[in-house]
Amino acid sequence: MHVAPVGGTAVQDHVALAEIELCGELIIAASAAREDRLSLESIDEVLRVAEERAGEGRGAEGG
């Protein structure tokens, strides 16, 4: 069995950290919601889907 050495070997997976942050934001939104479940629109708002799509559109235009 191989065990990772202790100290000074911290590895950060930026994608995993971003996913954890988004999950946390969804949990917070769900706990504050009055409904039993978040609507798809609410989920998109929490995850800033519209902002991401707008950014992709600008990149495609070469601007």
VEXGU-299611 format. One line per 2 residues: their letters; for each residue x, y, z of N, C-alpha, C, O. Coordinates in nm, 2 decimals. Layout:
VEXGU-299611
a = X Y Z X Y Z X Y Z X Y Z ~ ...;
END
This chain:
VEXGU-299611
mh = 0.08 -0.12 0.00 0.00 0.00 0.00 0.09 0.12 0.00 0.19 0.13 0.08 ~ 0.05 0.22 -0.09 0.13 0.34 -0.10 0.06 0.46 -0.02 -0.06 0.48 -0.05;
va = 0.12 0.52 0.07 0.06 0.63 0.14 0.14 0.76 0.10 0.26 0.76 0.09 ~ 0.06 0.87 0.08 0.12 1.00 0.04 0.20 1.05 0.16 0.16 1.04 0.27;
pv = 0.32 1.11 0.12 0.40 1.17 0.23 0.33 1.28 0.30 0.25 1.35 0.24 ~ 0.37 1.31 0.42 0.31 1.41 0.50 0.38 1.54 0.48 0.51 1.54 0.48;
gg = 0.31 1.65 0.47 0.38 1.78 0.47 0.43 1.83 0.34 0.50 1.75 0.27 ~ 0.40 1.95 0.29 0.45 2.01 0.18 0.41 1.95 0.04 0.47 1.98 -0.06;
ta = 0.31 1.87 0.04 0.27 1.80 -0.09 0.13 1.83 -0.12 0.06 1.76 -0.19 ~ 0.08 1.95 -0.07 -0.06 1.98 -0.10 -0.08 2.00 -0.25 -0.01 2.07 -0.32;
vq = -0.18 1.93 -0.30 -0.22 1.94 -0.44 -0.36 2.00 -0.45 -0.45 1.96 -0.37 ~ -0.38 2.10 -0.53 -0.51 2.16 -0.54 -0.57 2.13 -0.68 -0.51 2.16 -0.78;
dh = -0.68 2.07 -0.67 -0.76 2.04 -0.80 -0.86 2.15 -0.81 -0.96 2.15 -0.75 ~ -0.83 2.25 -0.90 -0.91 2.37 -0.91 -1.05 2.34 -0.96 -1.14 2.41 -0.92;
va = -1.06 2.24 -1.05 -1.19 2.20 -1.10 -1.28 2.15 -0.98 -1.39 2.18 -0.97 ~ -1.22 2.06 -0.90 -1.29 2.00 -0.79 -1.33 2.11 -0.69 -1.44 2.11 -0.63;
la = -1.24 2.20 -0.66 -1.27 2.31 -0.57 -1.38 2.40 -0.62 -1.47 2.44 -0.54 ~ -1.39 2.42 -0.75 -1.49 2.50 -0.81 -1.63 2.43 -0.80 -1.73 2.49 -0.77;
ei = -1.63 2.30 -0.82 -1.75 2.22 -0.81 -1.80 2.21 -0.67 -1.92 2.22 -0.64 ~ -1.71 2.20 -0.57 -1.75 2.21 -0.43 -1.81 2.34 -0.39 -1.91 2.34 -0.32;
el = -1.75 2.45 -0.44 -1.81 2.58 -0.42 -1.95 2.59 -0.48 -2.04 2.65 -0.41 ~ -1.97 2.54 -0.60 -2.10 2.55 -0.66 -2.20 2.47 -0.58 -2.32 2.51 -0.57;
cg = -2.16 2.35 -0.54 -2.25 2.26 -0.46 -2.29 2.33 -0.33 -2.41 2.33 -0.29 ~ -2.20 2.40 -0.27 -2.23 2.48 -0.15 -2.33 2.59 -0.17 -2.42 2.61 -0.09;
el = -2.31 2.66 -0.29 -2.41 2.76 -0.32 -2.55 2.70 -0.35 -2.65 2.76 -0.31 ~ -2.55 2.59 -0.41 -2.68 2.52 -0.43 -2.75 2.48 -0.30 -2.87 2.49 -0.28;
ii = -2.67 2.43 -0.21 -2.72 2.39 -0.08 -2.77 2.51 0.00 -2.88 2.50 0.06 ~ -2.70 2.62 0.00 -2.75 2.74 0.06 -2.88 2.79 0.00 -2.97 2.82 0.07;
aa = -2.89 2.79 -0.13 -3.01 2.83 -0.20 -3.13 2.74 -0.17 -3.24 2.79 -0.14 ~ -3.10 2.61 -0.16 -3.21 2.51 -0.13 -3.26 2.53 0.01 -3.38 2.52 0.03;
sa = -3.17 2.56 0.10 -3.21 2.57 0.24 -3.29 2.70 0.26 -3.37 2.71 0.36 ~ -3.27 2.80 0.18 -3.34 2.92 0.19 -3.47 2.93 0.11 -3.55 3.02 0.13;
ar = -3.49 2.83 0.02 -3.61 2.83 -0.06 -3.73 2.79 0.01 -3.73 2.71 0.11 ~ -3.84 2.85 -0.03 -3.97 2.82 0.04 -4.03 2.69 -0.02 -4.11 2.62 0.05;
ed = -4.00 2.66 -0.14 -4.05 2.54 -0.21 -3.98 2.41 -0.16 -3.87 2.42 -0.09 ~ -4.03 2.30 -0.19 -3.96 2.17 -0.15 -3.84 2.15 -0.24 -3.74 2.09 -0.19;
rl = -3.84 2.20 -0.36 -3.73 2.19 -0.45 -3.70 2.32 -0.52 -3.79 2.40 -0.54 ~ -3.57 2.33 -0.56 -3.54 2.45 -0.65 -3.59 2.43 -0.79 -3.58 2.32 -0.84;
sl = -3.64 2.53 -0.85 -3.69 2.52 -0.99 -3.56 2.52 -1.07 -3.45 2.56 -1.03 ~ -3.58 2.48 -1.20 -3.46 2.48 -1.29 -3.41 2.63 -1.31 -3.29 2.65 -1.32;
es = -3.50 2.72 -1.31 -3.46 2.86 -1.32 -3.38 2.91 -1.20 -3.28 2.98 -1.22 ~ -3.42 2.86 -1.08 -3.35 2.90 -0.96 -3.21 2.84 -0.96 -3.11 2.90 -0.93;
id = -3.20 2.72 -1.01 -3.07 2.65 -1.02 -2.98 2.72 -1.12 -2.86 2.75 -1.09 ~ -3.03 2.76 -1.23 -2.96 2.83 -1.33 -2.91 2.97 -1.28 -2.80 3.01 -1.30;
ev = -2.99 3.03 -1.20 -2.96 3.16 -1.14 -2.84 3.14 -1.04 -2.75 3.22 -1.04 ~ -2.85 3.04 -0.95 -2.75 3.02 -0.85 -2.62 2.98 -0.92 -2.51 3.03 -0.88;
lr = -2.62 2.91 -1.03 -2.50 2.86 -1.10 -2.45 2.97 -1.20 -2.35 2.95 -1.27 ~ -2.53 3.08 -1.22 -2.49 3.19 -1.31 -2.48 3.13 -1.45 -2.39 3.17 -1.52;
va = -2.58 3.05 -1.49 -2.57 2.99 -1.63 -2.59 3.10 -1.73 -2.52 3.10 -1.83 ~ -2.68 3.20 -1.71 -2.70 3.30 -1.81 -2.57 3.38 -1.83 -2.53 3.42 -1.95;
ee = -2.50 3.41 -1.72 -2.37 3.49 -1.73 -2.27 3.41 -1.81 -2.20 3.47 -1.89 ~ -2.26 3.28 -1.79 -2.17 3.19 -1.86 -2.20 3.19 -2.01 -2.11 3.20 -2.09;
ra = -2.33 3.18 -2.04 -2.37 3.17 -2.18 -2.34 3.30 -2.25 -2.30 3.31 -2.37 ~ -2.36 3.42 -2.18 -2.33 3.55 -2.24 -2.18 3.56 -2.27 -2.14 3.62 -2.37;
ge = -2.10 3.51 -2.18 -1.96 3.52 -2.20 -1.91 3.43 -2.31 -1.82 3.47 -2.39 ~ -1.97 3.32 -2.33 -1.94 3.23 -2.45 -1.98 3.30 -2.58 -1.91 3.29 -2.68;
gr = -2.09 3.37 -2.58 -2.14 3.44 -2.70 -2.05 3.55 -2.74 -2.02 3.57 -2.86 ~ -1.99 3.62 -2.64 -1.90 3.73 -2.67 -1.77 3.67 -2.73 -1.71 3.73 -2.82;
ga = -1.73 3.56 -2.68 -1.60 3.49 -2.73 -1.62 3.45 -2.87 -1.52 3.45 -2.95 ~ -1.73 3.40 -2.91 -1.76 3.35 -3.04 -1.76 3.46 -3.14 -1.73 3.44 -3.26;
eg = -1.79 3.59 -3.10 -1.79 3.70 -3.19 -1.65 3.76 -3.21 -1.64 3.85 -3.29 ~ -1.56 3.71 -3.14 -1.42 3.76 -3.16 -1.40 3.89 -3.08 -1.30 3.95 -3.10;
g = -1.49 3.92 -2.98 -1.48 4.05 -2.91 -1.43 4.03 -2.78 -1.41 4.12 -2.70;
END
